[in-house]
Structure formats: C-alpha cells, structure tokens
Amino acid sequence: MRLTPKFDNYKSFYQALKAVFDDPNAYATAERSLLALKQDKSYSAYYSRFLSLITTLG
C-alpha cells in the first residue's frame, strides 16, 4: 500500500497546522494577557512580552 502525501507544498501544510493548533481568538487572548501583565522578571523580559502582545493587538 502506497501512501500519497496529503500536502502538496509547505503553505498548505502550514495552514493545516495553524487551523488545528493556533489560538482561534488570538486578539482576545493577547488583550487579557496585556491586562494581566506584570513585571515579575527583568525589564527586558517584561518589555519583550509587552511588544509581543502589542504586535498581536495591532
């Protein structure tokens, strides 16, 4: 029995992975995380997390 590839290219593979594993409501998740963000580590770690969340929020 020969198996045929399900994905013809990387883009279709990536889209399938994203559909299964990506956050369906990334905006709301980032918003909640930003509201709960506290500086419990170094400033650089805090700022990095802040930038990551702001990028998601646009």
PyMOL Python script that loads the backbone (N, CA, C, O; Angstrom):
from pymol import cmd

cmd.read_pdbstr("""\
ATOM      1  N   MET A   1       0.843  -1.171   0.000  1.00  0.00           N
ATOM      2  CA  MET A   1       0.000   0.000   0.000  1.00  0.00           C
ATOM      3  C   MET A   1       0.890   1.237   0.000  1.00  0.00           C
ATOM      4  O   MET A   1       1.751   1.394   0.866  1.00  0.00           O
ATOM      5  N   ARG A   2       0.682   2.087  -0.952  1.00  0.00           N
ATOM      6  CA  ARG A   2       1.480   3.301  -1.059  1.00  0.00           C
ATOM      7  C   ARG A   2       0.675   4.487  -0.544  1.00  0.00           C
ATOM      8  O   ARG A   2      -0.481   4.682  -0.920  1.00  0.00           O
ATOM      9  N   LEU A   3       1.302   5.271   0.317  1.00  0.00           N
ATOM     10  CA  LEU A   3       0.650   6.463   0.852  1.00  0.00           C
ATOM     11  C   LEU A   3       1.016   7.670   0.000  1.00  0.00           C
ATOM     12  O   LEU A   3       2.178   7.852  -0.365  1.00  0.00           O
ATOM     13  N   THR A   4       0.039   8.478  -0.310  1.00  0.00           N
ATOM     14  CA  THR A   4       0.307   9.698  -1.064  1.00  0.00           C
ATOM     15  C   THR A   4       0.386  10.871  -0.092  1.00  0.00           C
ATOM     16  O   THR A   4      -0.307  10.876   0.925  1.00  0.00           O
ATOM     17  N   PRO A   5       1.206  11.844  -0.385  1.00  0.00           N
ATOM     18  CA  PRO A   5       1.310  12.984   0.521  1.00  0.00           C
ATOM     19  C   PRO A   5       0.007  13.780   0.564  1.00  0.00           C
ATOM     20  O   PRO A   5      -0.637  14.003  -0.461  1.00  0.00           O
ATOM     21  N   LYS A   6      -0.352  14.191   1.737  1.00  0.00           N
ATOM     22  CA  LYS A   6      -1.581  14.957   1.903  1.00  0.00           C
ATOM     23  C   LYS A   6      -1.378  16.414   1.502  1.00  0.00           C
ATOM     24  O   LYS A   6      -2.324  17.078   1.077  1.00  0.00           O
ATOM     25  N   PHE A   7      -0.171  16.905   1.632  1.00  0.00           N
ATOM     26  CA  PHE A   7       0.107  18.308   1.358  1.00  0.00           C
ATOM     27  C   PHE A   7       1.031  18.431   0.158  1.00  0.00           C
ATOM     28  O   PHE A   7       2.068  17.771   0.084  1.00  0.00           O
ATOM     29  N   ASP A   8       0.647  19.271  -0.766  1.00  0.00           N
ATOM     30  CA  ASP A   8       1.446  19.471  -1.969  1.00  0.00           C
ATOM     31  C   ASP A   8       2.616  20.419  -1.746  1.00  0.00           C
ATOM     32  O   ASP A   8       3.635  20.337  -2.433  1.00  0.00           O
ATOM     33  N   ASN A   9       2.461  21.326  -0.771  1.00  0.00           N
ATOM     34  CA  ASN A   9       3.520  22.294  -0.524  1.00  0.00           C
ATOM     35  C   ASN A   9       3.521  22.706   0.945  1.00  0.00           C
ATOM     36  O   ASN A   9       2.636  22.335   1.717  1.00  0.00           O
ATOM     37  N   TYR A  10       4.521  23.471   1.302  1.00  0.00           N
ATOM     38  CA  TYR A  10       4.674  23.886   2.695  1.00  0.00           C
ATOM     39  C   TYR A  10       3.528  24.787   3.135  1.00  0.00           C
ATOM     40  O   TYR A  10       3.084  24.703   4.280  1.00  0.00           O
ATOM     41  N   LYS A  11       3.048  25.639   2.252  1.00  0.00           N
ATOM     42  CA  LYS A  11       1.979  26.574   2.610  1.00  0.00           C
ATOM     43  C   LYS A  11       0.720  25.834   3.045  1.00  0.00           C
ATOM     44  O   LYS A  11       0.107  26.207   4.045  1.00  0.00           O
ATOM     45  N   SER A  12       0.328  24.813   2.330  1.00  0.00           N
ATOM     46  CA  SER A  12      -0.869  24.058   2.714  1.00  0.00           C
ATOM     47  C   SER A  12      -0.641  23.290   4.015  1.00  0.00           C
ATOM     48  O   SER A  12      -1.557  23.149   4.824  1.00  0.00           O
ATOM     49  N   PHE A  13       0.581  22.796   4.215  1.00  0.00           N
ATOM     50  CA  PHE A  13       0.925  22.124   5.468  1.00  0.00           C
ATOM     51  C   PHE A  13       0.846  23.102   6.639  1.00  0.00           C
ATOM     52  O   PHE A  13       0.282  22.783   7.686  1.00  0.00           O
ATOM     53  N   TYR A  14       1.412  24.287   6.455  1.00  0.00           N
ATOM     54  CA  TYR A  14       1.393  25.319   7.493  1.00  0.00           C
ATOM     55  C   TYR A  14      -0.040  25.740   7.823  1.00  0.00           C
ATOM     56  O   TYR A  14      -0.381  25.894   8.996  1.00  0.00           O
ATOM     57  N   GLN A  15      -0.865  25.923   6.826  1.00  0.00           N
ATOM     58  CA  GLN A  15      -2.257  26.321   7.061  1.00  0.00           C
ATOM     59  C   GLN A  15      -3.026  25.248   7.822  1.00  0.00           C
ATOM     60  O   GLN A  15      -3.856  25.567   8.673  1.00  0.00           O
ATOM     61  N   ALA A  16      -2.762  23.997   7.527  1.00  0.00           N
ATOM     62  CA  ALA A  16      -3.420  22.905   8.248  1.00  0.00           C
ATOM     63  C   ALA A  16      -2.978  22.876   9.711  1.00  0.00           C
ATOM     64  O   ALA A  16      -3.807  22.692  10.603  1.00  0.00           O
ATOM     65  N   LEU A  17      -1.691  23.055   9.963  1.00  0.00           N
ATOM     66  CA  LEU A  17      -1.199  23.110  11.343  1.00  0.00           C
ATOM     67  C   LEU A  17      -1.801  24.291  12.089  1.00  0.00           C
ATOM     68  O   LEU A  17      -2.209  24.165  13.244  1.00  0.00           O
ATOM     69  N   LYS A  18      -1.852  25.427  11.431  1.00  0.00           N
ATOM     70  CA  LYS A  18      -2.401  26.627  12.053  1.00  0.00           C
ATOM     71  C   LYS A  18      -3.882  26.447  12.380  1.00  0.00           C
ATOM     72  O   LYS A  18      -4.338  26.899  13.430  1.00  0.00           O
ATOM     73  N   ALA A  19      -4.625  25.806  11.514  1.00  0.00           N
ATOM     74  CA  ALA A  19      -6.048  25.573  11.754  1.00  0.00           C
ATOM     75  C   ALA A  19      -6.284  24.687  12.970  1.00  0.00           C
ATOM     76  O   ALA A  19      -7.280  24.847  13.676  1.00  0.00           O
ATOM     77  N   VAL A  20      -5.376  23.759  13.214  1.00  0.00           N
ATOM     78  CA  VAL A  20      -5.536  22.837  14.336  1.00  0.00           C
ATOM     79  C   VAL A  20      -4.986  23.416  15.640  1.00  0.00           C
ATOM     80  O   VAL A  20      -5.616  23.276  16.688  1.00  0.00           O
ATOM     81  N   PHE A  21      -3.822  24.061  15.589  1.00  0.00           N
ATOM     82  CA  PHE A  21      -3.126  24.436  16.817  1.00  0.00           C
ATOM     83  C   PHE A  21      -3.149  25.923  17.159  1.00  0.00           C
ATOM     84  O   PHE A  21      -2.817  26.288  18.287  1.00  0.00           O
ATOM     85  N   ASP A  22      -3.523  26.777  16.239  1.00  0.00           N
ATOM     86  CA  ASP A  22      -3.486  28.213  16.502  1.00  0.00           C
ATOM     87  C   ASP A  22      -4.637  28.640  17.410  1.00  0.00           C
ATOM     88  O   ASP A  22      -5.687  27.998  17.446  1.00  0.00           O
ATOM     89  N   ASP A  23      -4.426  29.713  18.130  1.00  0.00           N
ATOM     90  CA  ASP A  23      -5.453  30.263  19.014  1.00  0.00           C
ATOM     91  C   ASP A  23      -6.586  30.831  18.153  1.00  0.00           C
ATOM     92  O   ASP A  23      -6.337  31.709  17.327  1.00  0.00           O
ATOM     93  N   PRO A  24      -7.816  30.354  18.325  1.00  0.00           N
ATOM     94  CA  PRO A  24      -8.916  30.834  17.489  1.00  0.00           C
ATOM     95  C   PRO A  24      -9.289  32.290  17.779  1.00  0.00           C
ATOM     96  O   PRO A  24      -9.920  32.944  16.949  1.00  0.00           O
ATOM     97  N   ASN A  25      -8.907  32.794  18.936  1.00  0.00           N
ATOM     98  CA  ASN A  25      -9.210  34.178  19.270  1.00  0.00           C
ATOM     99  C   ASN A  25      -7.960  34.837  19.854  1.00  0.00           C
ATOM    100  O   ASN A  25      -7.929  35.212  21.026  1.00  0.00           O
ATOM    101  N   ALA A  26      -6.946  34.968  19.023  1.00  0.00           N
ATOM    102  CA  ALA A  26      -5.652  35.485  19.469  1.00  0.00           C
ATOM    103  C   ALA A  26      -5.757  36.911  19.994  1.00  0.00           C
ATOM    104  O   ALA A  26      -5.050  37.274  20.933  1.00  0.00           O
ATOM    105  N   TYR A  27      -6.618  37.714  19.410  1.00  0.00           N
ATOM    106  CA  TYR A  27      -6.770  39.105  19.851  1.00  0.00           C
ATOM    107  C   TYR A  27      -7.247  39.168  21.301  1.00  0.00           C
ATOM    108  O   TYR A  27      -6.659  39.878  22.116  1.00  0.00           O
ATOM    109  N   ALA A  28      -8.304  38.433  21.625  1.00  0.00           N
ATOM    110  CA  ALA A  28      -8.837  38.443  22.995  1.00  0.00           C
ATOM    111  C   ALA A  28      -7.833  37.858  23.985  1.00  0.00           C
ATOM    112  O   ALA A  28      -7.720  38.341  25.112  1.00  0.00           O
ATOM    113  N   THR A  29      -7.116  36.839  23.580  1.00  0.00           N
ATOM    114  CA  THR A  29      -6.103  36.241  24.449  1.00  0.00           C
ATOM    115  C   THR A  29      -4.989  37.245  24.735  1.00  0.00           C
ATOM    116  O   THR A  29      -4.545  37.373  25.876  1.00  0.00           O
ATOM    117  N   ALA A  30      -4.537  37.955  23.704  1.00  0.00           N
ATOM    118  CA  ALA A  30      -3.491  38.960  23.886  1.00  0.00           C
ATOM    119  C   ALA A  30      -3.993  40.112  24.754  1.00  0.00           C
ATOM    120  O   ALA A  30      -3.249  40.643  25.579  1.00  0.00           O
ATOM    121  N   GLU A  31      -5.232  40.489  24.571  1.00  0.00           N
ATOM    122  CA  GLU A  31      -5.816  41.571  25.372  1.00  0.00           C
ATOM    123  C   GLU A  31      -5.858  41.196  26.856  1.00  0.00           C
ATOM    124  O   GLU A  31      -5.494  42.000  27.715  1.00  0.00           O
ATOM    125  N   ARG A  32      -6.298  39.984  27.145  1.00  0.00           N
ATOM    126  CA  ARG A  32      -6.331  39.514  28.537  1.00  0.00           C
ATOM    127  C   ARG A  32      -4.922  39.435  29.122  1.00  0.00           C
ATOM    128  O   ARG A  32      -4.695  39.816  30.271  1.00  0.00           O
ATOM    129  N   SER A  33      -3.993  38.944  28.332  1.00  0.00           N
ATOM    130  CA  SER A  33      -2.610  38.826  28.799  1.00  0.00           C
ATOM    131  C   SER A  33      -1.996  40.199  29.060  1.00  0.00           C
ATOM    132  O   SER A  33      -1.244  40.372  30.019  1.00  0.00           O
ATOM    133  N   LEU A  34      -2.313  41.170  28.214  1.00  0.00           N
ATOM    134  CA  LEU A  34      -1.790  42.516  28.409  1.00  0.00           C
ATOM    135  C   LEU A  34      -2.343  43.136  29.687  1.00  0.00           C
ATOM    136  O   LEU A  34      -1.614  43.801  30.423  1.00  0.00           O
ATOM    137  N   LEU A  35      -3.617  42.924  29.950  1.00  0.00           N
ATOM    138  CA  LEU A  35      -4.221  43.460  31.172  1.00  0.00           C
ATOM    139  C   LEU A  35      -3.635  42.810  32.426  1.00  0.00           C
ATOM    140  O   LEU A  35      -3.585  43.436  33.485  1.00  0.00           O
ATOM    141  N   ALA A  36      -3.200  41.580  32.311  1.00  0.00           N
ATOM    142  CA  ALA A  36      -2.639  40.855  33.456  1.00  0.00           C
ATOM    143  C   ALA A  36      -1.112  40.963  33.544  1.00  0.00           C
ATOM    144  O   ALA A  36      -0.511  40.447  34.486  1.00  0.00           O
ATOM    145  N   LEU A  37      -0.488  41.623  32.578  1.00  0.00           N
ATOM    146  CA  LEU A  37       0.970  41.695  32.514  1.00  0.00           C
ATOM    147  C   LEU A  37       1.541  42.457  33.707  1.00  0.00           C
ATOM    148  O   LEU A  37       1.101  43.562  34.024  1.00  0.00           O
ATOM    149  N   LYS A  38       2.519  41.851  34.357  1.00  0.00           N
ATOM    150  CA  LYS A  38       3.220  42.462  35.487  1.00  0.00           C
ATOM    151  C   LYS A  38       4.713  42.234  35.305  1.00  0.00           C
ATOM    152  O   LYS A  38       5.137  41.259  34.685  1.00  0.00           O
ATOM    153  N   GLN A  39       5.491  43.139  35.849  1.00  0.00           N
ATOM    154  CA  GLN A  39       6.938  42.999  35.747  1.00  0.00           C
ATOM    155  C   GLN A  39       7.441  42.173  36.918  1.00  0.00           C
ATOM    156  O   GLN A  39       7.828  42.718  37.951  1.00  0.00           O
ATOM    157  N   ASP A  40       7.433  40.859  36.753  1.00  0.00           N
ATOM    158  CA  ASP A  40       7.930  39.977  37.805  1.00  0.00           C
ATOM    159  C   ASP A  40       9.340  39.470  37.515  1.00  0.00           C
ATOM    160  O   ASP A  40       9.941  38.791  38.348  1.00  0.00           O
ATOM    161  N   LYS A  41       9.860  39.794  36.349  1.00  0.00           N
ATOM    162  CA  LYS A  41      11.226  39.418  35.968  1.00  0.00           C
ATOM    163  C   LYS A  41      11.968  40.690  35.584  1.00  0.00           C
ATOM    164  O   LYS A  41      11.612  41.776  36.041  1.00  0.00           O
ATOM    165  N   SER A  42      12.970  40.571  34.771  1.00  0.00           N
ATOM    166  CA  SER A  42      13.743  41.741  34.359  1.00  0.00           C
ATOM    167  C   SER A  42      12.911  42.654  33.461  1.00  0.00           C
ATOM    168  O   SER A  42      11.897  42.250  32.893  1.00  0.00           O
ATOM    169  N   TYR A  43      13.374  43.896  33.353  1.00  0.00           N
ATOM    170  CA  TYR A  43      12.691  44.850  32.486  1.00  0.00           C
ATOM    171  C   TYR A  43      12.702  44.371  31.043  1.00  0.00           C
ATOM    172  O   TYR A  43      11.701  44.505  30.339  1.00  0.00           O
ATOM    173  N   SER A  44      13.816  43.818  30.597  1.00  0.00           N
ATOM    174  CA  SER A  44      13.903  43.370  29.204  1.00  0.00           C
ATOM    175  C   SER A  44      12.913  42.238  28.918  1.00  0.00           C
ATOM    176  O   SER A  44      12.339  42.191  27.831  1.00  0.00           O
ATOM    177  N   ALA A  45      12.705  41.332  29.863  1.00  0.00           N
ATOM    178  CA  ALA A  45      11.718  40.260  29.682  1.00  0.00           C
ATOM    179  C   ALA A  45      10.306  40.839  29.639  1.00  0.00           C
ATOM    180  O   ALA A  45       9.479  40.425  28.826  1.00  0.00           O
ATOM    181  N   TYR A  46      10.039  41.802  30.526  1.00  0.00           N
ATOM    182  CA  TYR A  46       8.731  42.467  30.557  1.00  0.00           C
ATOM    183  C   TYR A  46       8.472  43.195  29.239  1.00  0.00           C
ATOM    184  O   TYR A  46       7.400  43.061  28.648  1.00  0.00           O
ATOM    185  N   TYR A  47       9.454  43.958  28.789  1.00  0.00           N
ATOM    186  CA  TYR A  47       9.297  44.740  27.568  1.00  0.00           C
ATOM    187  C   TYR A  47       9.144  43.841  26.344  1.00  0.00           C
ATOM    188  O   TYR A  47       8.370  44.150  25.438  1.00  0.00           O
ATOM    189  N   SER A  48       9.866  42.747  26.316  1.00  0.00           N
ATOM    190  CA  SER A  48       9.748  41.791  25.218  1.00  0.00           C
ATOM    191  C   SER A  48       8.342  41.205  25.152  1.00  0.00           C
ATOM    192  O   SER A  48       7.754  41.109  24.075  1.00  0.00           O
ATOM    193  N   ARG A  49       7.810  40.818  26.298  1.00  0.00           N
ATOM    194  CA  ARG A  49       6.442  40.275  26.351  1.00  0.00           C
ATOM    195  C   ARG A  49       5.430  41.342  25.949  1.00  0.00           C
ATOM    196  O   ARG A  49       4.480  41.058  25.220  1.00  0.00           O
ATOM    197  N   PHE A  50       5.634  42.574  26.423  1.00  0.00           N
ATOM    198  CA  PHE A  50       4.759  43.688  26.073  1.00  0.00           C
ATOM    199  C   PHE A  50       4.729  43.901  24.559  1.00  0.00           C
ATOM    200  O   PHE A  50       3.656  44.032  23.969  1.00  0.00           O
ATOM    201  N   LEU A  51       5.901  43.935  23.935  1.00  0.00           N
ATOM    202  CA  LEU A  51       5.967  44.122  22.485  1.00  0.00           C
ATOM    203  C   LEU A  51       5.283  42.987  21.736  1.00  0.00           C
ATOM    204  O   LEU A  51       4.611  43.219  20.731  1.00  0.00           O
ATOM    205  N   SER A  52       5.451  41.780  22.216  1.00  0.00           N
ATOM    206  CA  SER A  52       4.807  40.628  21.588  1.00  0.00           C
ATOM    207  C   SER A  52       3.284  40.766  21.622  1.00  0.00           C
ATOM    208  O   SER A  52       2.607  40.504  20.628  1.00  0.00           O
ATOM    209  N   LEU A  53       2.757  41.177  22.766  1.00  0.00           N
ATOM    210  CA  LEU A  53       1.306  41.336  22.902  1.00  0.00           C
ATOM    211  C   LEU A  53       0.788  42.496  22.060  1.00  0.00           C
ATOM    212  O   LEU A  53      -0.255  42.379  21.416  1.00  0.00           O
ATOM    213  N   ILE A  54       1.503  43.606  22.060  1.00  0.00           N
ATOM    214  CA  ILE A  54       1.091  44.772  21.279  1.00  0.00           C
ATOM    215  C   ILE A  54       1.095  44.450  19.785  1.00  0.00           C
ATOM    216  O   ILE A  54       0.225  44.911  19.046  1.00  0.00           O
ATOM    217  N   THR A  55       2.061  43.669  19.349  1.00  0.00           N
ATOM    218  CA  THR A  55       2.118  43.267  17.941  1.00  0.00           C
ATOM    219  C   THR A  55       0.885  42.457  17.563  1.00  0.00           C
ATOM    220  O   THR A  55       0.334  42.634  16.476  1.00  0.00           O
ATOM    221  N   THR A  56       0.455  41.582  18.442  1.00  0.00           N
ATOM    222  CA  THR A  56      -0.745  40.786  18.184  1.00  0.00           C
ATOM    223  C   THR A  56      -1.987  41.669  18.141  1.00  0.00           C
ATOM    224  O   THR A  56      -2.891  41.440  17.338  1.00  0.00           O
ATOM    225  N   LEU A  57      -2.026  42.674  19.006  1.00  0.00           N
ATOM    226  CA  LEU A  57      -3.191  43.557  19.070  1.00  0.00           C
ATOM    227  C   LEU A  57      -3.226  44.566  17.930  1.00  0.00           C
ATOM    228  O   LEU A  57      -4.280  45.122  17.623  1.00  0.00           O
ATOM    229  N   GLY A  58      -2.089  44.803  17.310  1.00  0.00           N
ATOM    230  CA  GLY A  58      -2.050  45.704  16.171  1.00  0.00           C
ATOM    231  C   GLY A  58      -1.830  47.087  16.604  1.00  0.00           C
ATOM    232  O   GLY A  58      -1.768  47.992  15.772  1.00  0.00           O
TER     233      GLY A  58
END
""", "prot")
cmd.dss("prot")
cmd.show_as("cartoon", "prot")
cmd.util.cbc("prot")
cmd.orient("prot")
